[in-house]
Amino acid sequence: MNVSSDKTQEKMENSSETCNKKDELIEACETNLKTREYYQEKYQKLNEEEIKLHDDDGNPLFFNGVEVSKLSKSQLKKYRRMLKFEAVKKDKRAKERLKTKKRKHEAKLNNLDLGPTRKQLKRSRMANSSCKTSVVLDLSFDGLMIPKDLGKVIKQVLRVYTENRRSSTPMQLHITSFEGKAKAEMEKHNGYQHWDLNFHQTSYLDIFPREKLIYLTSESENIITTLEEDKVYIIGGLVDHNSHKGICYKKALEQGIQHGQLPIGEYFHMKHRKVFTINQVFEILLRVIEGKSFKEAFESTLPKRINIQPNKVDNEVHTNDGDAIEESESDNDDATS
């Protein structure tokens, strides 16, 4: 009798527990349903109250995070220029593609070389190059430049990398003092970490023997007539609009390292200081490494707008083409010669 009573009580308890679990499960489901309904309602409201980013014509209502109605005159000019560019961008890109296709077709018909292919570029790396001459881009001057000029320096560095990458005999290229503002500016260009280029946070003095270093500067009295394979040629990374004249020459003297200038004065007469952009100096060095003379390298690299006249001795053989336009100072690099 007692056994039967105990079993009945046990069944009632189990049934009660099952009911409680069912109630908990139902309550949990109702809670989840309410939560889902809450977020659905909230998401719907967000969609309804979403900030309008474009007007009825599809033009953006904000420019660089500022409402168009609150833009200054200079910002408004940039905004209008941006709208104009966006309006013609697709058409411009289509024309560029057609032009490229036409150029490739004409080159194929006339057996012209359009430069290295992607496969050739992948094989043409510094480690495989027959050239072991090193060039350093010294970026230790970032504190002397406004952001705009620092941006110009980095753009010139990109051109240097492009020239070296496309060369059949790339030079051993290094960037030193790569930190602070200069590094922050470079980080705007995604993927630079994978470039075939040596980045160093430290100074060139911590990387190369002091006796192998030669700083290129237009103030030096030493004329470089040949490039030596075991030397390291330093190009100062500075766009200064002539406000820091001679700074690279002074730096070389203070550090007790060699200095020199490219021999442009041996072949040409210039009416202004022998100061060129970072990429111009590098390209001259690269052309010489590839087999050209310094004179040929100057002629093929320097733009016609630079006012260079052949020296009297040289002029007996070669005549000038008459294109003499003063070089713009916007990209001048006081660290080069």
C-alpha positions as CSV (number, residue, x, y, z in Angstrom):
1,M,0.0,0.0,0.0
2,N,2.8,2.3,0.9
3,V,4.7,1.4,-2.3
4,S,1.8,2.3,-4.5
5,S,1.3,5.6,-2.8
6,D,5.0,6.5,-3.2
7,K,4.9,5.7,-7.0
8,T,1.8,7.9,-7.4
9,Q,3.5,10.8,-5.6
10,E,6.6,10.3,-7.7
11,K,4.5,10.5,-10.9
12,M,2.8,13.6,-9.8
13,E,6.1,15.3,-9.0
14,N,7.5,14.3,-12.5
15,S,4.4,15.6,-14.1
16,S,4.7,18.9,-12.2
17,E,8.4,19.2,-13.3
18,T,7.4,18.6,-16.9
19,C,4.7,21.3,-16.7
20,N,7.2,23.7,-15.2
21,K,9.7,23.0,-18.0
22,K,7.0,23.5,-20.6
23,D,6.0,26.8,-18.9
24,E,9.7,28.0,-18.9
25,L,10.1,27.0,-22.5
26,I,6.9,28.9,-23.5
27,E,8.1,31.9,-21.6
28,A,11.5,31.8,-23.2
29,C,9.9,31.6,-26.7
30,E,7.6,34.5,-25.9
31,T,10.6,36.5,-24.7
32,N,12.6,35.7,-27.8
33,L,9.6,36.6,-30.0
34,K,9.2,40.0,-28.2
35,T,12.9,40.6,-28.5
36,R,12.8,39.9,-32.2
37,E,9.7,42.1,-32.7
38,Y,11.5,44.9,-30.7
39,Y,14.6,44.9,-33.0
40,Q,12.5,44.6,-36.1
41,E,10.5,47.6,-35.1
42,K,13.7,49.5,-34.2
43,Y,15.4,48.6,-37.5
44,Q,12.3,49.7,-39.4
45,K,12.4,53.1,-37.5
46,L,16.1,53.5,-38.4
47,N,15.3,52.9,-42.0
48,E,12.5,55.5,-41.9
49,E,14.7,58.0,-40.1
50,E,17.9,57.3,-42.1
51,I,19.9,60.4,-43.0
52,K,19.5,61.4,-46.5
53,L,22.9,61.4,-48.2
54,H,21.9,62.5,-51.7
55,D,19.5,65.0,-53.2
56,D,16.9,64.2,-55.8
57,D,19.4,64.6,-58.6
58,G,21.8,62.1,-56.9
59,N,24.4,64.6,-55.8
60,P,25.9,64.2,-52.4
61,L,24.6,66.4,-49.6
62,F,27.9,66.1,-47.7
63,F,31.4,66.8,-48.8
64,N,34.4,65.7,-46.6
65,G,31.9,65.3,-43.7
66,V,30.5,68.8,-44.0
67,E,27.0,69.7,-45.3
68,V,27.2,71.3,-48.7
69,S,25.2,74.3,-47.5
70,K,27.9,75.0,-44.9
71,L,31.0,74.7,-47.2
72,S,33.4,77.6,-47.5
73,K,34.2,79.1,-50.9
74,S,37.3,77.1,-51.4
75,Q,35.6,73.9,-50.2
76,L,32.7,74.7,-52.6
77,K,35.1,74.9,-55.5
78,K,36.5,71.5,-54.6
79,Y,33.0,70.1,-54.3
80,R,32.0,71.4,-57.7
81,R,35.3,70.1,-59.2
82,M,34.5,66.7,-57.7
83,L,31.0,66.7,-59.2
84,K,32.4,67.6,-62.6
85,F,35.0,64.8,-62.4
86,E,32.4,62.2,-61.3
87,A,30.2,63.2,-64.2
88,V,32.9,62.5,-66.8
89,K,34.7,59.7,-65.0
90,K,33.0,56.7,-66.6
91,D,33.3,58.2,-70.1
92,K,36.9,59.0,-69.4
93,R,37.7,55.5,-68.2
94,A,36.0,54.0,-71.3
95,K,38.1,56.2,-73.6
96,E,41.3,55.3,-71.8
97,R,40.5,51.6,-72.2
98,L,39.9,52.0,-75.9
99,K,43.1,54.1,-76.2
100,T,45.1,51.4,-74.4
101,K,43.6,48.7,-76.6
102,K,44.4,50.6,-79.8
103,R,48.0,51.3,-78.6
104,K,48.6,47.6,-77.9
105,H,47.1,46.6,-81.3
106,E,49.4,49.1,-83.1
107,A,52.4,48.0,-81.2
108,K,51.7,44.4,-82.1
109,L,51.4,45.3,-85.8
110,N,54.7,47.3,-85.8
111,N,56.6,45.0,-83.4
112,L,57.0,47.7,-80.9
113,D,58.0,47.1,-77.2
114,L,55.4,48.4,-74.7
115,G,57.6,47.7,-71.8
116,P,57.8,44.7,-69.4
117,T,54.8,42.4,-69.0
118,R,53.4,41.4,-65.6
119,K,55.4,38.1,-65.7
120,Q,58.6,39.9,-66.5
121,L,58.0,42.4,-63.7
122,K,57.5,39.5,-61.2
123,R,60.9,38.1,-62.2
124,S,62.6,41.5,-62.2
125,R,63.3,41.9,-58.5
126,M,66.2,43.5,-56.7
127,A,67.5,40.2,-55.3
128,N,67.8,38.9,-58.9
129,S,69.3,42.1,-60.3
130,S,72.9,42.2,-61.7
131,C,73.1,45.7,-60.2
132,K,74.2,45.8,-56.6
133,T,74.6,49.6,-56.3
134,S,72.4,50.9,-53.5
135,V,70.3,54.0,-53.3
136,V,68.9,55.4,-50.1
137,L,65.9,57.8,-49.8
138,D,66.4,59.7,-46.6
139,L,63.0,60.5,-45.1
140,S,64.3,62.2,-41.9
141,F,63.1,65.6,-42.9
142,D,59.3,65.0,-42.3
143,G,59.3,67.5,-39.4
144,L,60.4,70.3,-41.7
145,M,57.5,70.1,-44.2
146,I,53.9,70.9,-44.2
147,P,51.5,68.0,-44.9
148,K,51.1,69.1,-48.5
149,D,54.8,69.0,-49.2
150,L,55.2,65.7,-47.3
151,G,52.5,64.3,-49.6
152,K,54.6,65.4,-52.6
153,V,57.6,63.6,-51.2
154,I,55.7,60.3,-50.9
155,K,54.3,60.7,-54.5
156,Q,57.9,61.1,-55.7
157,V,58.9,58.0,-53.7
158,L,56.1,56.1,-55.5
159,R,57.6,57.2,-58.9
160,V,61.0,56.0,-57.8
161,Y,59.6,52.6,-56.9
162,T,57.8,52.4,-60.2
163,E,60.9,53.2,-62.2
164,N,63.0,50.7,-60.3
165,R,60.3,48.0,-60.6
166,R,60.1,48.4,-64.4
167,S,63.9,48.4,-64.9
168,S,65.7,45.3,-66.3
169,T,68.5,46.0,-63.8
170,P,66.8,47.5,-60.7
171,M,69.0,49.1,-58.1
172,Q,69.1,48.1,-54.5
173,L,66.6,50.6,-53.1
174,H,66.3,51.5,-49.4
175,I,64.1,54.0,-47.5
176,T,65.5,55.1,-44.1
177,S,64.0,57.0,-41.2
178,F,60.7,55.5,-42.2
179,E,58.6,56.4,-39.2
180,G,56.4,59.2,-37.8
181,K,54.7,61.5,-40.3
182,A,56.4,60.0,-43.4
183,K,55.2,56.5,-42.5
184,A,51.7,57.8,-41.8
185,E,51.5,59.4,-45.2
186,M,52.8,56.2,-46.9
187,E,50.1,54.2,-45.2
188,K,47.5,55.9,-47.3
189,H,48.8,53.6,-50.1
190,N,47.5,50.1,-49.4
191,G,49.9,47.2,-49.9
192,Y,53.2,49.1,-49.7
193,Q,54.5,46.6,-47.2
194,H,54.6,44.0,-50.0
195,W,56.6,46.2,-52.4
196,D,60.1,45.1,-53.6
197,L,61.7,47.8,-51.4
198,N,63.7,47.9,-48.2
199,F,62.0,49.9,-45.4
200,H,64.1,50.9,-42.3
201,Q,63.0,52.8,-39.3
202,T,66.6,53.7,-38.4
203,S,69.1,56.0,-40.1
204,Y,71.4,54.9,-42.9
205,L,74.3,55.3,-40.5
206,D,72.9,52.2,-38.6
207,I,72.7,50.1,-41.8
208,F,75.7,50.8,-44.0
209,P,79.4,51.4,-43.4
210,R,80.1,55.1,-43.1
211,E,82.9,55.0,-45.6
212,K,80.5,53.7,-48.4
213,L,77.9,56.5,-48.0
214,I,77.7,59.4,-50.5
215,Y,75.1,62.1,-50.0
216,L,73.9,63.7,-53.2
217,T,73.7,67.5,-52.9
218,S,74.0,70.4,-55.3
219,E,76.2,72.3,-52.9
220,S,79.0,69.8,-53.0
221,E,82.2,70.6,-54.8
222,N,82.8,66.9,-55.6
223,I,81.6,65.9,-59.1
224,I,80.4,62.3,-59.5
225,T,81.5,61.0,-63.0
226,T,81.0,57.3,-62.4
227,L,78.8,55.2,-60.2
228,E,80.6,52.7,-58.0
229,E,78.9,49.4,-57.2
230,D,80.0,49.2,-53.6
231,K,78.9,52.7,-52.8
232,V,75.5,53.8,-51.3
233,Y,74.1,57.0,-52.8
234,I,71.7,59.0,-50.6
235,I,68.9,61.2,-51.9
236,G,67.3,63.6,-49.4
237,G,63.6,63.3,-49.2
238,L,62.7,66.9,-48.9
239,V,60.3,69.3,-50.8
240,D,61.1,72.7,-49.3
241,H,60.7,75.4,-52.0
242,N,64.3,76.5,-51.2
243,S,63.5,77.4,-47.6
244,H,66.2,74.9,-46.3
245,K,68.9,75.6,-48.8
246,G,72.0,73.4,-48.3
247,I,70.5,71.3,-45.5
248,C,71.7,68.0,-47.0
249,Y,75.2,69.3,-47.5
250,K,75.4,70.4,-43.9
251,K,74.0,67.1,-42.7
252,A,76.8,65.2,-44.7
253,L,79.5,67.4,-43.2
254,E,78.1,67.0,-39.6
255,Q,77.9,63.2,-40.0
256,G,81.4,63.0,-41.6
257,I,80.3,61.2,-44.7
258,Q,81.2,61.7,-48.4
259,H,79.1,64.0,-50.5
260,G,78.9,64.8,-54.3
261,Q,76.8,66.2,-57.0
262,L,75.7,64.8,-60.4
263,P,77.8,66.2,-63.3
264,I,75.2,68.2,-65.1
265,G,77.5,71.2,-65.1
266,E,79.9,69.2,-67.2
267,Y,77.4,69.1,-70.1
268,F,74.8,71.9,-69.6
269,H,74.5,75.4,-68.4
270,M,71.6,76.2,-66.1
271,K,70.2,79.6,-65.1
272,H,69.0,78.4,-61.7
273,R,70.2,76.1,-58.9
274,K,70.9,72.5,-59.9
275,V,68.0,71.1,-57.8
276,F,65.8,68.3,-59.1
277,T,63.0,66.2,-57.7
278,I,63.7,62.9,-55.9
279,N,62.5,60.8,-58.8
280,Q,64.4,62.8,-61.4
281,V,67.7,62.2,-59.5
282,F,66.9,58.5,-59.1
283,E,66.0,58.0,-62.7
284,I,69.2,59.7,-63.8
285,L,71.2,57.2,-61.7
286,L,69.1,54.3,-63.0
287,R,69.6,55.3,-66.6
288,V,73.4,55.4,-66.1
289,I,73.3,51.9,-64.4
290,E,71.3,50.7,-67.5
291,G,74.2,51.7,-69.7
292,K,73.6,55.4,-70.8
293,S,76.1,58.1,-70.3
294,F,75.3,60.9,-67.8
295,K,74.7,63.3,-70.6
296,E,72.2,60.9,-72.2
297,A,70.6,60.3,-68.8
298,F,70.1,64.0,-68.3
299,E,68.6,64.5,-71.7
300,S,66.1,61.6,-71.4
301,T,65.1,62.3,-67.8
302,L,64.8,66.0,-67.3
303,P,61.6,67.6,-68.7
304,K,61.9,70.1,-71.6
305,R,60.5,72.9,-69.4
306,I,63.8,72.9,-67.4
307,N,66.0,75.6,-68.8
308,I,69.2,73.8,-69.7
309,Q,71.6,75.0,-72.4
310,P,74.5,72.8,-73.7
311,N,78.0,74.1,-72.7
312,K,79.9,76.0,-75.5
313,V,82.3,73.0,-76.1
314,D,79.4,70.6,-76.3
315,N,77.3,73.0,-78.4
316,E,79.8,72.7,-81.3
317,V,78.5,69.2,-81.9
318,H,74.9,69.4,-80.5
319,T,72.4,72.1,-80.9
320,N,69.6,72.9,-78.4
321,D,66.0,72.5,-79.5
322,G,65.1,75.9,-78.0
323,D,62.6,74.6,-75.4
324,A,63.6,76.8,-72.4
325,I,61.0,77.1,-69.7
326,E,62.0,77.7,-66.1
327,E,61.5,74.8,-63.8
328,S,58.6,75.0,-61.4
329,E,59.7,75.1,-57.8
330,S,56.6,73.2,-56.5
331,D,58.4,69.9,-56.5
332,N,62.0,71.0,-55.9
333,D,64.1,68.8,-53.7
334,D,67.0,70.6,-51.9
335,A,68.5,67.3,-51.1
336,T,69.5,66.4,-54.6
337,S,71.9,67.7,-57.2
